[in-house]
Amino acid sequence: MATKLKVLVPAIKEKSGKVIKAPSKAYSHDELKKMAGKAAKGAKHEFELSNGRIVTRKVAAKVAEKAGEVPKSVGKKLHSHDLRRAEGIKKKKM
C-alpha cells in the first residue's frame, strides 16, 4: 500500500533555480527569504512534498487538503501559516 502524499515544509525557489527548504514547518517563507539574503529577491513561495518534489502553492493546497493536513477552507493557495495553524505549531522567530 502506498503512503499518503503530504506537505513537509515551506520552500523558496530563487530566480537561479536554487531551492531553499525550511528546517521545519515552524518557518515561514519570509524567514527563508531572510536566511537566503539578496539572492532570494523575487523568489517563489513553494513547498516540499513527502516524495521530495517541490511544488507551487496551488498544488500544495490540493495535496494538504487531500491528506487532511489542513481544512478545505484554506483556499486555492497554501500559505506556510496554514500548516502551522492546522498543526498548532508556533512560528519560528528569527
N, CA, C and O atoms as CSV, one atom per row, in Angstrom:
chain,resi,resn,atom,element,x,y,z
A,1,MET,N,N,0.833,-1.183,0.000
A,1,MET,CA,C,0.000,0.000,0.000
A,1,MET,C,C,0.882,1.253,0.000
A,1,MET,O,O,1.841,1.348,0.767
A,2,ALA,N,N,0.554,2.188,-0.848
A,2,ALA,CA,C,1.346,3.421,-0.963
A,2,ALA,C,C,1.049,4.351,0.203
A,2,ALA,O,O,-0.072,4.395,0.709
A,3,THR,N,N,2.062,5.090,0.620
A,3,THR,CA,C,1.851,6.056,1.691
A,3,THR,C,C,1.209,7.313,1.116
A,3,THR,O,O,1.418,7.662,-0.046
A,4,LYS,N,N,0.434,7.975,1.945
A,4,LYS,CA,C,-0.277,9.177,1.516
A,4,LYS,C,C,0.698,10.331,1.328
A,4,LYS,O,O,1.543,10.587,2.186
A,5,LEU,N,N,0.577,11.011,0.222
A,5,LEU,CA,C,1.419,12.171,-0.079
A,5,LEU,C,C,1.061,13.312,0.868
A,5,LEU,O,O,-0.118,13.600,1.075
A,6,LYS,N,N,2.077,13.966,1.446
A,6,LYS,CA,C,1.866,15.061,2.387
A,6,LYS,C,C,2.790,16.229,2.072
A,6,LYS,O,O,3.779,16.084,1.355
A,7,VAL,N,N,2.446,17.389,2.621
A,7,VAL,CA,C,3.294,18.568,2.522
A,7,VAL,C,C,4.250,18.531,3.715
A,7,VAL,O,O,3.816,18.431,4.862
A,8,LEU,N,N,5.554,18.614,3.436
A,8,LEU,CA,C,6.547,18.557,4.518
A,8,LEU,C,C,6.892,19.922,5.083
A,8,LEU,O,O,6.652,20.190,6.261
A,9,VAL,N,N,7.459,20.791,4.243
A,9,VAL,CA,C,7.940,22.092,4.719
A,9,VAL,C,C,7.812,23.151,3.634
A,9,VAL,O,O,7.751,22.831,2.447
A,10,PRO,N,N,7.771,24.431,4.053
A,10,PRO,CA,C,7.829,25.525,3.080
A,10,PRO,C,C,9.199,25.537,2.389
A,10,PRO,O,O,10.193,25.077,2.951
A,11,ALA,N,N,9.232,26.059,1.188
A,11,ALA,CA,C,10.476,26.203,0.431
A,11,ALA,C,C,10.361,27.446,-0.435
A,11,ALA,O,O,9.261,27.915,-0.728
A,12,ILE,N,N,11.508,27.972,-0.840
A,12,ILE,CA,C,11.507,29.060,-1.822
A,12,ILE,C,C,12.397,28.640,-2.980
A,12,ILE,O,O,13.377,27.914,-2.810
A,13,LYS,N,N,12.029,29.116,-4.162
A,13,LYS,CA,C,12.841,28.851,-5.347
A,13,LYS,C,C,13.339,30.185,-5.875
A,13,LYS,O,O,12.561,31.027,-6.323
A,14,GLU,N,N,14.674,30.363,-5.811
A,14,GLU,CA,C,15.277,31.597,-6.287
A,14,GLU,C,C,15.193,31.669,-7.804
A,14,GLU,O,O,14.950,30.660,-8.465
A,15,LYS,N,N,15.393,32.856,-8.353
A,15,LYS,CA,C,15.368,33.035,-9.806
A,15,LYS,C,C,16.394,32.155,-10.504
A,15,LYS,O,O,16.199,31.759,-11.653
A,16,SER,N,N,17.491,31.848,-9.810
A,16,SER,CA,C,18.538,31.000,-10.379
A,16,SER,C,C,18.100,29.538,-10.466
A,16,SER,O,O,18.742,28.726,-11.132
A,17,GLY,N,N,16.993,29.212,-9.783
A,17,GLY,CA,C,16.510,27.836,-9.754
A,17,GLY,C,C,16.869,27.110,-8.470
A,17,GLY,O,O,16.372,26.013,-8.213
A,18,LYS,N,N,17.732,27.716,-7.660
A,18,LYS,CA,C,18.125,27.106,-6.388
A,18,LYS,C,C,16.928,27.061,-5.442
A,18,LYS,O,O,16.195,28.041,-5.303
A,19,VAL,N,N,16.741,25.915,-4.797
A,19,VAL,CA,C,15.642,25.725,-3.853
A,19,VAL,C,C,16.197,25.712,-2.432
A,19,VAL,O,O,17.177,25.025,-2.141
A,20,ILE,N,N,15.560,26.477,-1.560
A,20,ILE,CA,C,15.925,26.506,-0.142
A,20,ILE,C,C,14.723,26.002,0.640
A,20,ILE,O,O,13.638,26.581,0.581
A,21,LYS,N,N,14.934,24.900,1.381
A,21,LYS,CA,C,13.855,24.287,2.152
A,21,LYS,C,C,13.982,24.686,3.620
A,21,LYS,O,O,15.085,24.800,4.155
A,22,ALA,N,N,12.845,24.895,4.253
A,22,ALA,CA,C,12.824,25.218,5.681
A,22,ALA,C,C,13.223,23.989,6.491
A,22,ALA,O,O,12.944,22.861,6.087
A,23,PRO,N,N,13.878,24.205,7.639
A,23,PRO,CA,C,14.226,23.084,8.506
A,23,PRO,C,C,12.999,22.387,9.110
A,23,PRO,O,O,13.052,21.204,9.446
A,24,SER,N,N,11.886,23.141,9.244
A,24,SER,CA,C,10.654,22.574,9.790
A,24,SER,C,C,9.470,23.440,9.357
A,24,SER,O,O,9.651,24.491,8.742
A,25,LYS,N,N,8.264,22.990,9.685
A,25,LYS,CA,C,7.057,23.760,9.361
A,25,LYS,C,C,6.957,25.040,10.178
A,25,LYS,O,O,6.133,25.901,9.872
A,26,ALA,N,N,7.774,25.179,11.201
A,26,ALA,CA,C,7.731,26.368,12.053
A,26,ALA,C,C,8.244,27.609,11.337
A,26,ALA,O,O,8.035,28.725,11.814
A,27,TYR,N,N,8.906,27.436,10.212
A,27,TYR,CA,C,9.467,28.559,9.454
A,27,TYR,C,C,8.485,29.021,8.375
A,27,TYR,O,O,7.779,28.211,7.774
A,28,SER,N,N,8.454,30.331,8.141
A,28,SER,CA,C,7.621,30.890,7.075
A,28,SER,C,C,8.479,31.142,5.842
A,28,SER,O,O,9.706,31.067,5.894
A,29,HIS,N,N,7.817,31.437,4.747
A,29,HIS,CA,C,8.540,31.785,3.524
A,29,HIS,C,C,9.379,33.049,3.732
A,29,HIS,O,O,10.481,33.163,3.195
A,30,ASP,N,N,8.854,33.989,4.509
A,30,ASP,CA,C,9.597,35.231,4.770
A,30,ASP,C,C,10.897,34.955,5.521
A,30,ASP,O,O,11.919,35.581,5.239
A,31,GLU,N,N,10.868,34.016,6.480
A,31,GLU,CA,C,12.099,33.660,7.190
A,31,GLU,C,C,13.110,33.038,6.234
A,31,GLU,O,O,14.308,33.304,6.328
A,32,LEU,N,N,12.627,32.219,5.325
A,32,LEU,CA,C,13.530,31.608,4.341
A,32,LEU,C,C,14.184,32.674,3.467
A,32,LEU,O,O,15.370,32.589,3.149
A,33,LYS,N,N,13.398,33.676,3.083
A,33,LYS,CA,C,13.949,34.765,2.275
A,33,LYS,C,C,15.007,35.539,3.050
A,33,LYS,O,O,16.026,35.933,2.481
A,34,LYS,N,N,14.775,35.763,4.353
A,34,LYS,CA,C,15.764,36.451,5.182
A,34,LYS,C,C,17.051,35.640,5.263
A,34,LYS,O,O,18.145,36.198,5.183
A,35,MET,N,N,16.922,34.321,5.421
A,35,MET,CA,C,18.090,33.443,5.518
A,35,MET,C,C,18.894,33.456,4.215
A,35,MET,O,O,20.123,33.395,4.234
A,36,ALA,N,N,18.186,33.536,3.086
A,36,ALA,CA,C,18.850,33.483,1.784
A,36,ALA,C,C,19.481,34.814,1.393
A,36,ALA,O,O,20.416,34.842,0.592
A,37,GLY,N,N,18.989,35.906,1.942
A,37,GLY,CA,C,19.544,37.221,1.634
A,37,GLY,C,C,19.126,37.756,0.273
A,37,GLY,O,O,18.021,37.484,-0.197
A,38,LYS,N,N,20.007,38.514,-0.352
A,38,LYS,CA,C,19.699,39.192,-1.611
A,38,LYS,C,C,19.317,38.244,-2.734
A,38,LYS,O,O,18.519,38.609,-3.597
A,39,ALA,N,N,19.863,37.043,-2.744
A,39,ALA,CA,C,19.578,36.075,-3.815
A,39,ALA,C,C,18.108,35.669,-3.834
A,39,ALA,O,O,17.614,35.179,-4.849
A,40,ALA,N,N,17.407,35.868,-2.718
A,40,ALA,CA,C,16.004,35.452,-2.618
A,40,ALA,C,C,15.027,36.508,-3.138
A,40,ALA,O,O,13.816,36.291,-3.126
A,41,LYS,N,N,15.550,37.647,-3.595
A,41,LYS,CA,C,14.650,38.688,-4.106
A,41,LYS,C,C,13.874,38.124,-5.298
A,41,LYS,O,O,14.460,37.659,-6.276
A,42,GLY,N,N,12.557,38.176,-5.197
A,42,GLY,CA,C,11.703,37.662,-6.259
A,42,GLY,C,C,11.539,36.150,-6.244
A,42,GLY,O,O,11.016,35.573,-7.197
A,43,ALA,N,N,11.982,35.501,-5.165
A,43,ALA,CA,C,11.868,34.042,-5.069
A,43,ALA,C,C,10.398,33.632,-4.967
A,43,ALA,O,O,9.575,34.357,-4.409
A,44,LYS,N,N,10.088,32.471,-5.511
A,44,LYS,CA,C,8.720,31.950,-5.477
A,44,LYS,C,C,8.505,31.153,-4.195
A,44,LYS,O,O,9.389,30.429,-3.736
A,45,HIS,N,N,7.307,31.305,-3.628
A,45,HIS,CA,C,6.924,30.550,-2.435
A,45,HIS,C,C,6.427,29.184,-2.892
A,45,HIS,O,O,5.464,29.086,-3.653
A,46,GLU,N,N,7.084,28.140,-2.425
A,46,GLU,CA,C,6.711,26.791,-2.803
A,46,GLU,C,C,6.758,25.887,-1.571
A,46,GLU,O,O,7.003,26.362,-0.462
A,47,PHE,N,N,6.527,24.596,-1.759
A,47,PHE,CA,C,6.534,23.625,-0.664
A,47,PHE,C,C,7.184,22.338,-1.116
A,47,PHE,O,O,7.146,21.987,-2.295
A,48,GLU,N,N,7.797,21.620,-0.143
A,48,GLU,CA,C,8.349,20.297,-0.424
A,48,GLU,C,C,7.316,19.255,-0.001
A,48,GLU,O,O,6.720,19.349,1.072
A,49,LEU,N,N,7.115,18.248,-0.877
A,49,LEU,CA,C,6.203,17.152,-0.570
A,49,LEU,C,C,6.973,15.958,-0.023
A,49,LEU,O,O,8.200,15.913,-0.110
A,50,SER,N,N,6.264,15.005,0.534
A,50,SER,CA,C,6.884,13.822,1.131
A,50,SER,C,C,7.600,12.946,0.111
A,50,SER,O,O,8.409,12.098,0.490
A,51,ASN,N,N,7.318,13.135,-1.169
A,51,ASN,CA,C,8.024,12.375,-2.211
A,51,ASN,C,C,9.257,13.130,-2.731
A,51,ASN,O,O,9.907,12.689,-3.679
A,52,GLY,N,N,9.572,14.281,-2.096
A,52,GLY,CA,C,10.747,15.052,-2.477
A,52,GLY,C,C,10.505,16.124,-3.526
A,52,GLY,O,O,11.388,16.942,-3.786
A,53,ARG,N,N,9.336,16.136,-4.126
A,53,ARG,CA,C,9.026,17.159,-5.141
A,53,ARG,C,C,8.835,18.526,-4.504
A,53,ARG,O,O,8.342,18.639,-3.382
A,54,ILE,N,N,9.230,19.558,-5.233
A,54,ILE,CA,C,8.980,20.947,-4.843
A,54,ILE,C,C,7.836,21.421,-5.736
A,54,ILE,O,O,7.920,21.352,-6.963
A,55,VAL,N,N,6.760,21.906,-5.099
A,55,VAL,CA,C,5.559,22.260,-5.857
A,55,VAL,C,C,5.082,23.667,-5.512
A,55,VAL,O,O,5.485,24.254,-4.508
A,56,THR,N,N,4.213,24.186,-6.372
A,56,THR,CA,C,3.630,25.512,-6.183
A,56,THR,C,C,2.655,25.508,-5.009
A,56,THR,O,O,2.275,24.451,-4.504
A,57,ARG,N,N,2.267,26.679,-4.593
A,57,ARG,CA,C,1.298,26.813,-3.507
A,57,ARG,C,C,-0.051,26.205,-3.877
A,57,ARG,O,O,-0.746,25.675,-3.009
A,58,LYS,N,N,-0.436,26.273,-5.165
A,58,LYS,CA,C,-1.708,25.685,-5.602
A,58,LYS,C,C,-1.690,24.168,-5.471
A,58,LYS,O,O,-2.634,23.576,-4.946
A,59,VAL,N,N,-0.631,23.545,-5.941
A,59,VAL,CA,C,-0.510,22.087,-5.851
A,59,VAL,C,C,-0.437,21.662,-4.391
A,59,VAL,O,O,-1.067,20.681,-3.996
A,60,ALA,N,N,0.330,22.397,-3.587
A,60,ALA,CA,C,0.474,22.071,-2.166
A,60,ALA,C,C,-0.868,22.149,-1.444
A,60,ALA,O,O,-1.137,21.338,-0.558
A,61,ALA,N,N,-1.712,23.112,-1.810
A,61,ALA,CA,C,-3.032,23.239,-1.179
A,61,ALA,C,C,-3.870,21.995,-1.448
A,61,ALA,O,O,-4.535,21.487,-0.545
A,62,LYS,N,N,-3.843,21.504,-2.677
A,62,LYS,CA,C,-4.608,20.302,-3.035
A,62,LYS,C,C,-4.090,19.075,-2.282
A,62,LYS,O,O,-4.874,18.268,-1.783
A,63,VAL,N,N,-2.763,18.942,-2.204
A,63,VAL,CA,C,-2.159,17.800,-1.508
A,63,VAL,C,C,-2.491,17.850,-0.018
A,63,VAL,O,O,-2.871,16.834,0.565
A,64,ALA,N,N,-2.351,19.021,0.603
A,64,ALA,CA,C,-2.604,19.167,2.041
A,64,ALA,C,C,-4.071,18.889,2.375
A,64,ALA,O,O,-4.366,18.260,3.392
A,65,GLU,N,N,-4.980,19.348,1.535
A,65,GLU,CA,C,-6.407,19.087,1.759
A,65,GLU,C,C,-6.698,17.594,1.643
A,65,GLU,O,O,-7.376,17.020,2.494
A,66,LYS,N,N,-6.185,16.972,0.592
A,66,LYS,CA,C,-6.429,15.536,0.363
A,66,LYS,C,C,-5.851,14.689,1.495
A,66,LYS,O,O,-6.431,13.668,1.864
A,67,ALA,N,N,-4.710,15.108,2.050
A,67,ALA,CA,C,-4.067,14.372,3.136
A,67,ALA,C,C,-4.687,14.690,4.498
A,67,ALA,O,O,-4.340,14.059,5.496
A,68,GLY,N,N,-5.602,15.663,4.548
A,68,GLY,CA,C,-6.231,16.041,5.810
A,68,GLY,C,C,-5.334,16.890,6.698
A,68,GLY,O,O,-5.567,16.994,7.902
A,69,GLU,N,N,-4.303,17.500,6.105
A,69,GLU,CA,C,-3.382,18.338,6.885
A,69,GLU,C,C,-3.965,19.709,7.193
A,69,GLU,O,O,-3.606,20.330,8.193
A,70,VAL,N,N,-4.857,20.177,6.343
A,70,VAL,CA,C,-5.492,21.489,6.518
A,70,VAL,C,C,-6.968,21.361,6.160
A,70,VAL,O,O,-7.343,20.465,5.403
A,71,PRO,N,N,-7.812,22.245,6.694
A,71,PRO,CA,C,-9.231,22.205,6.324
A,71,PRO,C,C,-9.439,22.673,4.885
A,71,PRO,O,O,-8.597,23.377,4.328
A,72,LYS,N,N,-10.547,22.285,4.297
A,72,LYS,CA,C,-10.843,22.670,2.915
A,72,LYS,C,C,-11.014,24.176,2.748
A,72,LYS,O,O,-10.946,24.690,1.631
A,73,SER,N,N,-11.232,24.877,3.842
A,73,SER,CA,C,-11.436,26.331,3.793
A,73,SER,C,C,-10.142,27.098,3.501
A,73,SER,O,O,-10.173,28.323,3.388
A,74,VAL,N,N,-9.011,26.405,3.378
A,74,VAL,CA,C,-7.724,27.060,3.129
A,74,VAL,C,C,-7.753,27.854,1.825
A,74,VAL,O,O,-7.163,28.932,1.746
A,75,GLY,N,N,-8.415,27.346,0.827
A,75,GLY,CA,C,-8.496,28.054,-0.445
A,75,GLY,C,C,-7.610,27.434,-1.506
A,75,GLY,O,O,-7.152,26.300,-1.365
A,76,LYS,N,N,-7.371,28.191,-2.575
A,76,LYS,CA,C,-6.643,27.659,-3.733
A,76,LYS,C,C,-5.140,27.628,-3.554
A,76,LYS,O,O,-4.463,26.833,-4.207
A,77,LYS,N,N,-4.596,28.474,-2.683
A,77,LYS,CA,C,-3.142,28.531,-2.485
A,77,LYS,C,C,-2.809,28.316,-1.016
A,77,LYS,O,O,-3.395,28.940,-0.132
A,78,LEU,N,N,-1.855,27.420,-0.772
A,78,LEU,CA,C,-1.431,27.142,0.599
A,78,LEU,C,C,-0.414,28.194,1.055
A,78,LEU,O,O,0.449,28.614,0.283
A,79,HIS,N,N,-0.527,28.601,2.292
A,79,HIS,CA,C,0.431,29.516,2.915
A,79,HIS,C,C,1.102,28.777,4.061
A,79,HIS,O,O,0.507,27.867,4.640
A,80,SER,N,N,2.321,29.149,4.394
A,80,SER,CA,C,3.043,28.464,5.467
A,80,SER,C,C,2.273,28.543,6.788
A,80,SER,O,O,2.314,27.600,7.578
A,81,HIS,N,N,1.576,29.647,7.037
A,81,HIS,CA,C,0.818,29.762,8.292
A,81,HIS,C,C,-0.372,28.809,8.337
A,81,HIS,O,O,-0.833,28.459,9.423
A,82,ASP,N,N,-0.878,28.383,7.176
A,82,ASP,CA,C,-1.979,27.415,7.146
A,82,ASP,C,C,-1.551,26.097,7.783
A,82,ASP,O,O,-2.298,25.507,8.563
A,83,LEU,N,N,-0.349,25.640,7.449
A,83,LEU,CA,C,0.174,24.389,8.022
A,83,LEU,C,C,0.424,24.537,9.513
A,83,LEU,O,O,0.074,23.653,10.295
A,84,ARG,N,N,1.029,25.656,9.912
A,84,ARG,CA,C,1.320,25.879,11.335
A,84,ARG,C,C,0.034,25.926,12.152
A,84,ARG,O,O,-0.058,25.309,13.214
A,85,ARG,N,N,-0.948,26.655,11.655
A,85,ARG,CA,C,-2.220,26.797,12.374
A,85,ARG,C,C,-2.920,25.443,12.503
A,85,ARG,O,O,-3.421,25.106,13.575
A,86,ALA,N,N,-2.958,24.674,11.427
A,86,ALA,CA,C,-3.632,23.374,11.438
A,86,ALA,C,C,-2.979,22.384,12.389
A,86,ALA,O,O,-3.653,21.518,12.946
A,87,GLU,N,N,-1.678,22.506,12.577
A,87,GLU,CA,C,-0.952,21.560,13.428
A,87,GLU,C,C,-0.573,22.145,14.790
A,87,GLU,O,O,0.077,21.480,15.596
A,88,GLY,N,N,-0.979,23.383,15.042
A,88,GLY,CA,C,-0.689,24.007,16.335
A,88,GLY,C,C,0.786,24.290,16.569
A,88,GLY,O,O,1.269,24.209,17.699
A,89,ILE,N,N,1.499,24.622,15.499
A,89,ILE,CA,C,2.935,24.905,15.582
A,89,ILE,C,C,3.140,26.403,15.694
A,89,ILE,O,O,2.518,27.168,14.957
A,90,LYS,N,N,3.997,26.833,16.599
A,90,LYS,CA,C,4.316,28.257,16.738
A,90,LYS,C,C,5.355,28.656,15.700
A,90,LYS,O,O,6.261,27.887,15.381
A,91,LYS,N,N,5.211,29.871,15.180
A,91,LYS,CA,C,6.127,30.386,14.177
A,91,LYS,C,C,7.517,30.568,14.776
A,91,LYS,O,O,7.664,31.056,15.897
A,92,LYS,N,N,8.514,30.177,14.030
A,92,LYS,CA,C,9.901,30.338,14.437
A,92,LYS,C,C,10.291,31.805,14.260
A,92,LYS,O,O,10.122,32.363,13.176
A,93,LYS,N,N,10.803,32.424,15.301
A,93,LYS,CA,C,11.254,33.817,15.239
A,93,LYS,C,C,12.717,33.855,14.875
A,93,LYS,O,O,13.512,33.077,15.402
A,94,MET,N,N,13.081,34.753,13.979
A,94,MET,CA,C,14.472,34.875,13.560
A,94,MET,C,C,15.069,36.140,14.106
A,94,MET,O,O,16.241,36.426,13.862
